[in-house]
Amino acid sequence: MAVFALVHGAWHGAWCFDRLVPALEAKGHRAVAFDLPGHGADPTPRGQVTLDDYVTRVGEVLARQPEPAVLLGHSMGGIVITQAGESHAPLVRSLVYLAAFLPRHGESLGSIAIPSAVTPHLRPDREARVVHFDPAGARDAFYLDCSDADVAAASARLSPQPVAPWTQPVQLGAAYAALPRHYVECTLDRAIPLAEQRRMHTATPCRVHTLEAAHSPFFSMPDRLAAVLDAIAR
């Protein structure tokens, strides 16, 4: 049995893991999904949120677990778990990047992001210090292999993304370097194309696992994703 702490990506919240949590629990694991500050049901003003706030929230969740957790980050959540791995290493068993950004020391999400299916649908609000995502692009960017019902339900729950966490570079050292790392690459992903996933996990070596999935396998194939995570935890 392992403890999994699940960190969502941009525009999303803990709700995106509603199928993955029971799939992991069915395999005997404990799984905890939570909202980052300014996401989901969390009331933190979005324009004030920083990467440090994200990392602090992760640390709070990890500290409540009965043992060091497998810390999973999806998409933007990869930036979060990277810095959290450095900052809270004693509370982390291993890091899992799920179709996620994987920064090196001194990089931010903004410095490594490349044009993708996400780019045409970004709607920045500089005054509010957030970026909106046009739901019209959600299927192509995030939910390519999901049902129409799932696309509609998820698109309706997307919320504005704070900008500041995208601009803050990660600061990494020996604590992060010592943690076991896994990367679950998704071959049909249009948000973070496969070539970019492979560039990142080559630059920062991980044990690699592959799913023939688009960007959100926690919707399209939660049981298959849980099986991969179960194997990682063993």
Phi, psi and omega in degrees: 000139177230161172260128175249129172249123192251120183250119184283173180260191182298146178067353184257184176210186180304334182303333184292344180260017184299334177267329182288322181303306179294331178294322176288320179296327178295339178264009175094006182265164169261131181229131182235120173249143185209157178276133168289158179305132179084005181241158176055233181270001182287132187272001182303130178303125189298324183292348181258355187283139177236170174298323178300323178296318177302312185294323176298317179299316178301316180299321178297317180293315180298322183293339180271356183273155184285349181200166176304140189256152164283115186259112183255134175236129178258133173056240177303332179302342176295324175297316184296312183290334178296308179291324177295326177298321176290315187283331186231036187307320181296342181264003186243127176277315178197165179248137177234121177261116180255105183041053194237159170289137183231089186278154169264170180308130177087356179264151171242171176301318181298331182278342182246348180295142179235160177304139181206190178295345178286321192307313183294347187252010178279135180230089183290143172237094187293326180294318180276350180062043176223165172237124174273154173244127180290116183301340179299337180262006189295317180300309185297319186277317191246325196233040187303323184254022181259161179290161177302320180296319179292319179299314181296315183294316181290318181301324182290343184257357178296139182232161181302143183259124174301142183276319189306320180297341179281341188258347184273122179289148174281148179240109190241152179210212187293328182297313178295316185300331184277349184280138172297139182233138175233147175233123175260102181274145181243114193288339182259010186294132175251349178281312172236093187305152185305320180299323179287321175303315183289326175299316183290316183280354168278319180293326177236090190304137178224164166280125191257136176233145187236133172239137173277079188216162171275205194285343189231066182294345175292341171267310191280330182209062183299325181291319178293320177296318179299324179295320177297315181292325176298318178295323178297322185283348184274000000 
